[in-house]
Amino acid sequence: MAFRGLKDQVALVTGGGSGIGRAISLRLAEEGCRLAVFDLNAAGAEESVRLAAGGTAAAFVVEMAKGRPKPPPQFQLTVWSPPSEPTIGP
């Protein structure tokens, strides 16, 4: 089954270095997403990027602790929050 509209979209996968996170990373790569694979395990994240060959992907060693990302110093993470009051309709 193909997902629609994912080609060239950016996907950030936490825990993408193994298990379900790796499977999600590889599936998104098949769909043409540009991947940022976040994991505590550098080797695991790099292996996921290698397995996603053919797509654009990068591995990042990131600790997600207490809901707050701790990216490496060379990586800037911008966190987006939805507006407090959703707008529905025109």
Secondary structure as UniProt FT lines:
FT   TURN            7..8
FT   STRAND          10..14
FT   TURN            15..17
FT   HELIX           19..30
FT   TURN            31..32
FT   STRAND          34..39
FT   HELIX           42..51
FT   TURN            52..54
FT   STRAND          56..61
FT   STRAND          63..65
FT   TURN            66..67
FT   STRAND          68..70
FT   TURN            73..74
//
